[in-house]
């Protein structure tokens, strides 16, 4: 059996590698003749590999011309074409959407061919279309009463005793009365969208659209069209369609994870905010819009600027009102009231016989750092209620990592007489409350000021002690 020479073996390995990719690969030589066409490209175009291999691009794809074929264009210019959005009907009558990148292939400085890499985004495009269609329905006329009864969060649903959170709620309430941009900063799960929806609900724009878009959830090539709309002919298959700015006209547009938006798109967003209108992708007509912008980020915005993920000029434009939500680990006093709030809420949703939460569970919650913040607390409690069979949620119903941490916390420490940190802090709190009430002659408002906490917080603690 003859030995294969090294170039043949190398070519076979490369071809096998290209076949394993989940992108369509189409390679032509300097004359435009196909020398490689993988299975993914075959599936996307609805053509068999035999129909394309060894054929000139224009013979295999009669609908293309020398001007419209990106492969031939790259062969002629020697310049790569990046992030080309294309929507077309393949040979089998199926509509396909792709993001294409076409690059020249050189050998010793001479162009010897071109390669096109096509990423199938058909499903993502369809989901994006569904998002826009759903958002368009928001604009359909509804009665004033129906609009007011829509399921937006309100400030009263933000459960907290933390002085910093209470301060941010007051700032948000004042901001709701204006049209100024708002930047909400907080880790994932701290309740950013609760604040955003509450601002919209408390604003004069309540009866108008509220549209939310996560900037990290959509590929950058589609995000521009979704935000600003598209004009017919902007790219192959593009149709006239309004973007989220136009759909939110008169209302509020919430852009989450703003730091995930590509820098060049941030520049266009800044222009829209300055001009008060949009030009659809591929279009020239200016569409005036009256939109209140609220953005959010789970990163420190100054750190995002330093790392090149957020434009400094855009930050200054959207940071007219800044709301900073502390993580749950920095507001431990909220753990107990949040736990009871979610417990009551979940009991009404789940078929459970559980009537209480064991002290050991509250102890574990208090000692845990909650990297997922309030959202993690709610989901943890939901999971525990699903597992609990008796009358109480116990430590054994919590996730293993939480049980393990709590068991470490329960080890006796010298000087504490076997008491936990929570018990010691609780006793100290009660002593301070008694001293403050004695000093103020029983006046709750004065006592709260002496303790440096809101009056509502002190009333809650007194009621809890009496109960």
C-alpha positions in Angstrom: 0.0 0.0 0.0 1.6 3.3 -1.1 2.4 5.9 1.6 0.5 9.2 1.5 2.8 12.1 1.3 2.8 14.8 3.9 1.0 17.5 1.9 -1.9 15.1 1.2 -2.1 14.1 4.9 -2.1 17.8 6.0 -4.8 18.6 3.5 -7.0 15.7 4.7 -6.6 16.8 8.3 -7.5 20.5 7.4 -10.6 19.3 5.5 -11.7 17.1 8.3 -11.4 20.0 10.7 -13.4 22.3 8.5 -16.1 19.7 8.3 -16.4 19.6 12.1 -17.2 23.4 12.4 -20.8 24.5 12.8 -20.3 27.3 10.3 -20.7 27.1 6.6 -17.3 27.2 4.8 -17.1 28.0 1.1 -13.6 28.4 -0.5 -12.9 29.3 -4.1 -9.6 29.6 -6.0 -8.3 32.7 -7.8 -10.6 32.0 -10.7 -13.7 31.7 -8.6 -13.9 27.9 -8.8 -15.1 26.1 -5.7 -12.4 24.0 -4.1 -14.1 23.4 -0.7 -17.7 23.4 0.4 -18.6 21.8 3.7 -21.8 20.1 4.9 -23.1 23.1 6.9 -22.8 25.3 3.8 -24.6 22.7 1.8 -27.5 22.6 4.3 -27.8 26.3 4.5 -27.9 26.8 0.7 -30.0 23.7 0.0 -27.5 22.4 -2.5 -25.6 19.2 -2.5 -21.8 19.4 -2.3 -21.5 17.8 -5.8 -23.6 20.7 -7.3 -21.1 23.2 -6.0 -17.6 21.6 -5.9 -15.6 22.4 -9.1 -18.1 24.9 -10.2 -17.7 28.6 -10.7 -19.6 30.7 -8.1 -21.9 32.2 -10.7 -22.7 28.9 -12.2 -23.5 27.3 -8.9 -25.5 30.3 -7.7 -27.2 31.8 -10.8 -28.9 34.5 -8.7 -25.5 36.1 -7.9 -23.6 38.5 -10.2 -20.0 39.8 -10.1 -21.2 42.8 -8.1 -23.3 40.9 -5.6 -21.0 37.9 -4.9 -18.9 38.7 -1.9 -16.4 35.9 -2.8 -15.7 37.5 -6.2 -15.6 41.0 -4.7 -12.9 39.9 -2.2 -11.0 38.2 -5.0 -11.0 41.5 -7.0 -10.3 44.0 -4.1 -8.2 41.8 -1.8 -10.1 43.4 1.1 -12.0 41.3 3.7 -15.7 41.8 4.3 -16.7 41.4 7.9 -20.1 40.9 9.6 -22.2 40.9 6.4 -25.9 40.2 7.3 -27.8 38.3 4.7 -31.3 36.9 4.5 -32.2 34.8 1.5 -34.4 32.0 0.2 -32.3 28.8 -0.3 -32.8 26.3 -3.2 -35.3 24.3 -1.1 -37.5 27.4 -0.5 -36.5 27.9 3.1 -35.6 31.4 4.3 -32.1 31.5 5.8 -30.4 34.3 7.8 -26.7 34.3 8.1 -23.8 36.5 9.3 -21.0 36.1 6.8 -17.3 36.9 6.9 -15.4 36.8 3.6 -11.6 36.9 3.6 -8.9 36.8 0.9 -6.4 33.9 0.9 -2.8 34.8 0.0 0.3 32.9 -0.8 3.6 34.8 -1.0 1.7 38.0 -1.2 -0.5 36.9 -4.1 -4.3 36.3 -3.8 -4.8 32.7 -4.5 -8.5 32.4 -3.4 -11.2 33.5 -1.0 -13.1 31.9 1.8 -16.5 32.7 3.2 -17.6 31.7 6.7 -21.3 31.8 7.3 -22.9 31.6 10.7 -26.5 30.5 10.7 -28.6 32.9 12.8 -32.0 31.9 11.4 -33.5 30.9 14.8 -32.0 34.0 16.5 -33.4 36.2 13.7 -36.8 34.6 14.1 -36.8 35.1 17.8 -35.8 38.8 17.3 -38.7 39.2 14.8 -41.0 37.7 17.4 -39.7 40.2 20.0 -40.5 43.1 17.6 -43.9 41.7 16.8 -44.8 41.4 20.5 -43.5 44.9 21.1 -45.6 46.3 18.2 -48.7 44.8 19.9 -47.9 47.0 22.9 -48.7 50.0 20.8 -52.2 48.7 20.0 -54.9 50.9 21.6 -56.0 49.8 25.1 -58.3 51.4 27.6 -56.7 53.6 30.2 -58.0 51.2 32.9 -56.3 48.2 31.2 -53.1 50.1 30.9 -53.1 51.0 34.7 -53.8 47.4 35.5 -50.8 46.1 33.6 -48.4 43.9 35.5 -45.6 46.4 36.2 -43.8 46.3 39.5 -44.3 49.3 41.9 -42.2 50.8 44.6 -44.3 49.2 47.3 -43.2 45.8 46.1 -39.5 46.5 46.8 -39.0 44.9 50.2 -36.3 46.5 52.3 -35.3 47.9 55.7 -31.9 49.0 54.5 -31.2 52.7 54.8 -29.2 52.8 51.5 -32.0 51.0 49.6 -34.7 53.3 51.1 -32.6 56.3 50.0 -32.4 54.9 46.4 -36.1 54.3 46.4 -36.7 58.0 47.3 -34.4 59.1 44.6 -36.1 56.8 42.1 -39.5 58.2 43.0 -38.3 61.8 42.4 -36.7 60.7 39.1 -40.0 59.1 38.0 -41.6 62.5 37.7 -39.0 63.7 35.1 -37.9 62.5 31.6 -34.2 62.5 32.5 -32.2 59.4 31.7 -31.5 57.0 34.6 -28.6 54.6 35.1 -29.3 51.7 37.5 -26.1 50.0 38.8 -26.3 46.7 40.7 -25.1 43.1 40.7 -27.3 40.5 39.1 -30.3 39.8 41.2 -30.4 43.0 43.2 -33.7 44.2 41.8 -32.7 46.6 39.0 -35.8 45.8 36.9 -38.1 46.3 39.9 -36.7 49.8 40.1 -37.0 50.4 36.4 -40.6 49.2 36.1 -41.5 51.1 39.3 -40.1 54.4 37.8 -42.2 53.8 34.6 -45.3 53.0 36.6 -44.9 56.1 38.7 -44.2 58.4 35.8 -46.5 60.4 33.5 -45.6 57.9 30.8 -47.4 55.1 32.6 -50.1 54.7 29.9 -47.5 54.5 27.2 -45.3 51.5 26.1 -42.6 50.1 28.4 -40.1 48.1 26.3 -37.1 46.2 27.8 -34.2 44.9 25.9 -31.1 43.0 27.2 -28.1 44.2 25.1 -26.2 41.0 25.8 -29.1 38.7 24.6 -28.9 39.6 20.9 -25.9 39.4 18.5 -24.5 42.9 17.8 -25.3 42.5 14.1 -29.0 42.1 14.9 -29.1 44.5 17.8 -28.7 47.6 15.7 -31.7 46.8 13.5 -33.8 45.8 16.5 -33.0 49.2 18.3 -33.2 51.6 15.3 -35.2 49.6 12.8 -34.4 48.7 9.2 -35.1 50.1 5.8 -35.9 48.0 2.8 -32.7 47.0 1.0 -30.4 47.7 3.9 -29.2 44.1 3.4 -30.4 41.1 1.5 -33.9 40.3 2.7 -34.3 43.5 4.8 -37.7 45.0 5.1 -39.1 48.4 6.3 -39.6 47.8 10.0 -39.6 50.2 13.0 -37.1 49.5 15.8 -37.6 49.6 19.6 -37.1 53.3 19.8 -40.0 53.9 17.4 -42.1 51.3 19.2 -41.4 52.9 22.5 -42.4 56.4 21.3 -44.1 58.3 24.1 -43.0 55.7 26.7 -39.9 54.2 28.3 -37.1 52.1 26.7 -35.1 50.0 29.2 -31.7 48.8 28.0 -30.2 46.3 30.3 -26.5 45.3 30.4 -25.5 48.5 28.5 -21.8 47.6 28.8 -22.4 44.6 26.5 -23.5 46.8 23.7 -20.7 47.1 21.0 -18.8 50.4 21.2 -19.7 51.5 17.7 -23.4 50.9 18.5 -23.0 53.0 21.7 -21.9 55.9 19.5 -25.1 55.6 17.5 -27.2 55.4 20.7 -25.5 58.6 21.9 -26.4 60.3 18.7 -30.1 59.2 19.0 -30.2 60.6 22.6 -28.7 63.9 21.4 -30.9 64.2 18.2 -34.1 62.9 19.7 -34.7 60.6 16.7 -33.4 57.7 14.7 -32.5 56.7 11.2 -33.3 53.1 10.3 -30.4 50.9 9.3 -29.9 51.5 5.5 -32.3 54.4 5.5 -32.0 58.2 5.3 -35.3 59.4 6.7 -35.2 60.9 10.2 -37.8 59.5 12.6 -38.4 61.8 15.6 -39.1 59.9 18.8 -40.1 60.9 22.4 -38.6 58.1 24.5 -37.5 58.1 28.1 -34.3 56.1 28.4 -33.4 53.9 31.4 -30.3 51.8 31.3 -28.8 49.3 33.7 -25.5 47.5 34.2 -24.2 44.8 36.6 -20.7 46.2 36.4 -19.1 49.2 38.0 -19.5 51.8 35.1 -16.2 53.4 35.8 -14.5 50.0 35.5 -16.4 49.4 32.3 -15.0 52.6 30.9 -11.5 51.8 31.9 -11.8 48.4 30.2 -13.2 49.9 27.0 -16.6 48.4 27.4 -18.5 51.6 27.9 -18.0 55.0 26.2 -17.2 57.8 28.6 -19.4 60.3 26.7 -22.3 57.9 26.7 -21.9 57.3 30.5 -22.1 61.1 31.2 -25.2 61.3 29.0 -27.1 58.4 30.7 -25.9 59.1 34.2 -28.2 62.1 34.7 -29.8 60.2 37.6 -27.7 57.3 39.1 -29.2 54.6 41.3 -26.8 52.3 43.0 -28.3 49.1 44.5 -26.2 47.4 47.3 -25.8 43.6 47.1 -27.7 41.5 49.6 -24.5 40.7 51.6 -24.2 44.4 52.4 -27.8 44.6 53.7 -28.1 41.6 56.0 -31.1 43.3 57.8 -33.2 42.6 54.7 -32.7 38.8 54.7 -35.3 38.1 57.3 -38.0 40.3 55.9 -37.3 39.2 52.3 -37.4 35.5 53.4 -40.9 36.0 55.1 -42.1 37.9 52.0 -41.1 35.2 49.6 -42.4 32.5 52.0 -45.9 34.0 51.9 -45.7 34.5 48.2 -44.5 31.0 47.4 -47.0 29.3 49.8 -49.7 30.7 47.6 -48.2 29.2 44.5 -47.0 25.8 45.6 -48.9 22.8 46.9 -47.1 22.6 50.3 -48.0 21.9 53.9 -45.1 23.9 55.3 -46.1 26.5 57.8 -42.9 27.9 59.1 -39.1 28.4 58.6 -36.8 26.8 61.2 -34.4 29.0 63.1 -31.5 27.0 61.7 -32.6 28.0 58.2 -32.7 31.7 59.0 -29.3 31.3 60.7 -27.9 29.8 57.5 -29.4 32.5 55.4 -27.9 35.2 57.6 -24.4 33.7 57.4 -24.5 33.1 53.6 -23.0 35.7 51.2 -25.7 35.4 48.5 -23.7 35.9 45.3 -26.9 35.7 43.4 -28.5 38.3 45.7 -32.3 38.6 46.2 -33.1 36.4 43.2 -30.9 33.6 44.6 -32.7 33.9 48.0 -36.1 33.5 46.3 -35.0 30.5 44.3 -33.3 28.9 47.3 -36.5 29.2 49.3 -38.6 27.9 46.4 -36.3 24.8 46.1 -36.5 24.2 49.9 -40.4 24.4 49.8 -40.4 21.8 47.1 -38.3 19.4 49.2 -39.9 20.0 52.6 -42.6 17.5 53.6 -43.3 18.4 57.2 -44.4 21.6 58.9 -41.2 23.5 58.6 -38.4 24.2 56.2 -35.2 22.8 57.7 -31.5 23.0 57.1 -31.6 19.7 55.3 -33.8 21.2 52.6 -31.2 23.8 51.6 -28.5 23.3 48.9 -25.5 21.3 50.1 -23.1 24.2 49.8 -25.3 26.2 52.1 -25.6 23.4 54.6 -21.9 22.9 54.7 -21.2 26.6 55.4 -23.8 26.8 58.1 -22.3 23.7 59.9 -19.0 25.5 60.0 -20.6 28.7 61.4 -22.2 26.6 64.2 -18.9 25.6 65.6 -18.6 27.1 69.2 -16.3 30.1 69.6 -14.6 31.1 72.9 -16.2 33.9 74.8 -19.6 33.6 73.2 -21.0 30.9 75.5 -22.1 28.8 72.5 -24.2 31.6 71.0 -24.1 32.3 67.3 -23.2 35.6 65.9 -26.8 36.3 65.0 -27.9 35.7 68.6 -25.2 38.0 70.0 -26.0 40.7 67.5 -29.7 40.3 68.3 -29.1 40.8 72.0 -27.0 43.9 71.3 -29.7 45.3 69.1 -32.4 44.9 71.7 -30.2 46.6 74.3 -29.6 49.6 72.0 -33.3 49.9 71.2 -34.2 49.9 74.9 -31.6 52.5 75.6 -32.8 54.7 72.7 -36.4 54.5 73.8 -35.5 55.3 77.3 -33.4 58.3 76.2 -36.2 59.6 73.9 -39.0 59.1 76.5 -40.7 56.4 74.4 -40.8 58.6 71.3 -40.3 56.2 68.3 -39.3 58.9 65.8 -36.6 60.3 68.2 -35.4 56.8 69.1 -35.0 56.0 65.4 -32.9 59.1 64.9 -30.7 58.2 67.8 -30.2 54.7 66.3 -29.6 56.1 62.8 -32.4 54.0 61.2 -35.7 54.8 59.5 -38.8 55.0 61.8 -40.4 52.2 59.8 -37.5 49.9 60.5 -37.7 50.6 64.3 -41.4 50.0 64.3 -40.9 46.7 62.5 -38.3 45.6 65.0 -40.6 46.6 68.0 -43.6 44.8 66.5 -41.4 41.7 65.9 -40.2 41.8 69.5 -43.8 42.1 70.9 -45.0 39.3 68.6 
